Amino acid sequence: MATSYNIYERINKIRQKVAYVKKDVNVDKKYNAVTHDEVTARCREAMIEQGVIMEMELLEHSSETTKTTDSGYPSILFTAVYRVWFVNMHNPEERAHVDAIGQGYDFGDKAPGKAMSYAAKYGMLKMFNLETGENEESRIKIEEKSRLIDEDEIVKLREFVKNSGRTDEEFFEYLNRINPGGDKLSKYREISYGLYQLVIKTVAEKHGDKPSSGQTPETAASKAAAKKAKGAENG
């Protein structure tokens, strides 16, 4: 991991690696929700990999006792506003933040901890633009698109570049042009599977073909070359 990346580049790389969090708990048999532990588990590896540390700053808080149990334990509603910081560990002065409200309701002294966990969860969800849902299949599809292409796919992509008559430099210029919102790419191993699929679709549609789900850049380029050759013969 290069230490020269700024905090926003690191956050963007975490967004690329972690895109979806499955709701893992049912609340009062009424709705499903995602827990602090689930969000932390999904983000932890990517944050460590990118050298991003999360810090919590308490901005304001209030608490009230709503009732007392027969045993004399107070039921406390603790409400707080936190500034959730995401810090570049290689340059701690470089940081980004989101503000989040947390509420915790519990007997005894657990309410403040619950409020802090709630705010931390939403800080990560918002900073990393994480989608939450109930469908495990959706999570798998999203993660498949965000993963980096493997060695076999790199070989196929290199073959596509060769068949298309482009140099590597020309191909990456084209790739960055059709992916303007992403990181500037210069190496095959940096390409996501989602972008790999976009190449297939773009090449196929350009030549009037509807891409099949299993089509690769290699077959897309071959079809395009065959269609071009047929056109030349008819001409």
C-alpha positions in Angstrom: 0.0 0.0 0.0 1.6 3.3 -1.1 1.9 5.8 1.7 1.5 8.7 -0.8 -2.3 8.2 -1.1 -4.3 11.0 0.6 -7.3 10.3 2.8 -9.9 10.7 0.1 -8.0 8.2 -2.2 -7.9 5.7 0.7 -11.6 6.2 1.4 -12.4 5.7 -2.3 -10.4 2.4 -2.3 -12.3 1.2 0.7 -15.6 2.0 -1.1 -14.3 0.0 -4.1 -13.6 -3.1 -1.8 -16.7 -2.9 0.4 -19.9 -2.0 -1.3 -22.7 -3.9 0.5 -23.7 -4.9 4.0 -26.4 -7.4 4.6 -29.0 -6.6 7.3 -28.3 -9.2 10.0 -30.9 -8.7 12.7 -34.7 -8.6 13.0 -36.0 -5.9 15.4 -39.1 -6.8 17.3 -40.3 -9.0 14.4 -41.1 -5.7 12.5 -38.1 -4.9 10.3 -34.6 -6.0 9.6 -31.6 -3.8 10.4 -27.8 -3.9 10.2 -25.8 -4.0 13.4 -22.6 -2.1 14.4 -20.7 -5.4 14.6 -21.7 -6.4 11.0 -20.6 -3.0 9.6 -17.4 -3.1 11.5 -16.6 -6.7 10.4 -17.2 -5.8 6.7 -15.1 -2.6 6.8 -12.3 -3.7 9.2 -10.0 -5.5 6.7 -10.2 -2.8 4.0 -9.6 0.0 6.6 -6.5 -1.8 7.9 -5.3 -2.4 4.4 -5.7 1.3 3.4 -4.2 2.6 6.7 -7.4 4.4 7.8 -8.2 4.8 11.5 -11.6 5.8 12.9 -11.9 8.1 15.9 -15.0 9.3 17.7 -15.4 12.9 19.0 -18.3 13.6 21.3 -19.8 17.0 20.4 -22.8 17.2 22.6 -25.0 14.8 24.6 -28.1 14.6 26.9 -29.6 11.9 29.0 -32.9 11.3 30.7 -34.3 8.7 33.1 -37.6 7.5 31.7 -38.5 4.9 34.3 -37.1 2.7 37.1 -37.4 -1.0 37.4 -38.9 -2.7 40.5 -35.3 -3.5 41.5 -34.4 0.2 41.4 -32.4 0.3 38.2 -33.0 3.4 36.1 -33.8 3.2 32.4 -31.7 5.8 30.6 -32.2 7.3 27.2 -28.8 8.7 26.1 -28.6 11.0 23.0 -25.4 12.3 21.6 -23.9 13.9 18.5 -20.5 12.5 17.4 -18.0 13.6 14.9 -16.7 10.4 13.3 -13.2 11.0 12.0 -11.4 8.9 9.4 -7.7 9.4 9.7 -4.7 8.7 7.4 -2.4 6.7 9.8 0.6 7.7 7.6 -0.3 11.4 8.0 -2.6 11.8 11.1 -3.2 15.5 10.3 -5.0 14.4 7.1 -8.6 13.4 8.0 -12.2 13.5 6.9 -15.3 13.3 8.9 -19.1 12.9 9.1 -21.3 13.9 12.0 -23.7 11.3 13.3 -26.4 11.2 16.0 -26.5 8.2 18.3 -29.2 7.1 20.8 -28.9 4.4 23.4 -31.7 3.1 25.6 -30.9 0.7 28.4 -30.9 0.1 32.1 -27.8 1.0 34.1 -24.7 2.3 32.3 -25.0 0.7 28.9 -26.9 3.5 27.1 -23.8 5.7 26.3 -22.0 2.8 24.8 -25.0 1.9 22.6 -25.3 5.5 21.4 -21.6 5.6 20.5 -21.9 2.2 18.6 -24.9 3.5 16.7 -23.1 6.7 15.6 -20.0 4.7 14.6 -22.1 2.4 12.5 -23.8 5.2 10.6 -20.5 7.1 10.3 -19.0 4.1 8.4 -22.2 3.6 6.3 -22.2 7.2 5.2 -18.5 7.8 4.7 -18.1 4.6 2.6 -21.5 4.9 0.8 -22.4 1.4 1.8 -25.6 -0.1 0.5 -27.6 -2.2 3.0 -30.2 -4.8 2.1 -31.7 -8.2 3.0 -30.6 -10.1 -0.1 -27.4 -12.2 0.2 -27.4 -12.7 -3.6 -27.3 -8.9 -4.1 -24.3 -8.6 -1.8 -22.5 -11.3 -3.8 -23.2 -9.6 -7.1 -22.0 -6.3 -5.9 -18.8 -7.7 -4.5 -18.2 -9.7 -7.7 -18.3 -6.4 -9.7 -16.0 -4.6 -7.2 -13.3 -7.3 -7.1 -10.2 -7.0 -9.1 -9.8 -9.2 -12.2 -7.9 -12.4 -11.8 -4.9 -13.7 -13.9 -7.1 -15.5 -16.4 -9.1 -12.4 -17.0 -6.0 -10.3 -17.4 -4.8 -12.7 -20.1 -8.1 -12.4 -21.9 -8.0 -8.6 -21.6 -4.4 -8.5 -23.0 -5.6 -10.6 -25.9 -8.5 -8.2 -26.5 -6.0 -5.3 -26.6 -3.8 -7.1 -29.0 -6.8 -8.0 -31.3 -8.1 -4.5 -31.2 -4.8 -3.1 -32.6 -4.4 -0.8 -29.5 -1.3 -0.3 -27.5 -1.5 -0.7 -23.7 -1.2 3.1 -23.4 -4.1 3.6 -25.9 -6.2 1.0 -24.1 -5.8 2.6 -20.7 -6.6 6.0 -22.1 -9.8 4.5 -23.5 -10.5 2.7 -20.2 -10.1 5.9 -18.1 -12.4 7.7 -20.5 -15.3 5.3 -20.1 -14.7 5.2 -16.3 -14.4 8.9 -15.5 -15.4 8.7 -11.8 -12.9 6.0 -10.8 -9.2 6.0 -10.0 -6.9 6.6 -13.0 -5.8 3.2 -14.1 -2.4 2.2 -15.6 -2.1 -1.5 -14.8 -4.2 -4.5 -15.7 -4.3 -5.8 -12.1 -6.0 -2.5 -11.0 -9.1 -3.2 -13.2 -12.3 -4.2 -11.4 -14.5 -7.0 -12.8 -17.3 -4.5 -13.2 -15.1 -2.4 -15.5 -14.0 -5.6 -17.3 -17.7 -6.3 -18.0 -18.3 -2.7 -19.2 -15.5 -3.2 -21.8 -17.3 -6.3 -23.1 -20.6 -4.5 -23.3 -19.2 -1.3 -24.9 -17.3 -3.2 -27.6 -20.2 -5.5 -28.4 -22.8 -2.7 -28.6 -20.4 -0.6 -30.8 -20.5 -3.4 -33.4 -24.3 -4.1 -33.1 -24.0 -7.3 -31.0 -25.9 -8.0 -27.8 -23.3 -9.3 -25.3 -24.0 -12.6 -23.6 -23.4 -13.1 -19.9 -20.4 -15.3 -20.5 -18.8 -13.2 -23.3 -15.2 -12.0 -22.7 -13.3 -9.1 -24.3 -11.5 -11.7 -26.4 -14.7 -13.0 -27.9 -16.1 -9.5 -28.3 -13.0 -8.4 -30.2 -13.1 -11.6 -32.3 -16.8 -11.0 -33.2 -16.0 -7.3 -34.1 -13.1 -8.3 -36.3 -15.2 -11.0 -38.1 -18.0 -8.5 -38.7 -15.5 -5.9 -40.0 -13.9 -8.5 -42.4 -17.4 -9.6 -43.7 -18.2 -6.0 -44.4 -15.0 -5.6 -46.4 -15.8 -8.7 -48.5 -19.3 -7.4 -49.2 -17.8 -4.0 -50.2 
